[in-house]
């Protein structure tokens, strides 16, 4: 009986550690999404800018411009 109780306690500690790790990772993901993801307006502005750039330059100039990104 004591062996089973000890095993259950050890498993409980292990699972608690796993849960804490998972919660910490979840917090980091949430922080990333809030701080570093572009808004829809920012994505749209980048697409418009890129399309304008592509229509204004030749293929060779475009390759040079792509190297900057």
N, C-alpha and C positions, 0 to 999 in steps of 0.2 A: 504494500500500500504506500509506504513512504517513497519507494522508488518511482511509482507512478506520479505521486504528488511532485516529487523533485523534477521529473521529466516535464510535467505540465507547467511548472514554474519556469523552467528553462525555456520551454517553447513560448511561453507568454512573454518573457523578456526579449527573446529573439524577435517575436512578432511586433512587440512595442518598438524595438529599434528599427525594424523594417518600416513601420508606420511613420515614425519620426523622419526617417530618410525620405520617404515618399512625400510627406507633407512639406519638407524643406524644398524638395525639387519642384513641387507644385507652386510654391511661393516664388521660386526663381523664374519659372515659366510665366506666371502672372506678371511679375515685375518686368520681364522682357517684353511681353505683349503690350504693356502700358507705356513703356518708355521708348521702345525701338521700332515698333511697327509703324509703317506709313499709314496715314489716313487715306480714305478713298480719293479725296481732293488732291493729295500729294501724289498718289499713283497716277491719277489722270493727268496732272501737270507734267510729270516726267514723261508719260507716253506722248503727249502733245509735243513737248520739247524734242524728244527723240525723233518723232515723225517729221518734224520741221527740219531737224538737222539732216536727216536722211534725204529729204527732197532738195536740200540746198547744196549738197556737196557731191563730188564725183565718187566713184567706188574707191579710188586710192585715198582720197581725203577722208572718206568714211572709215576706212580701215585704220588710218592714223588717229581719227577721233575715237574709235572704239578702244584703242590701246590706252586712252586716257581714262576710260571707265573701268 
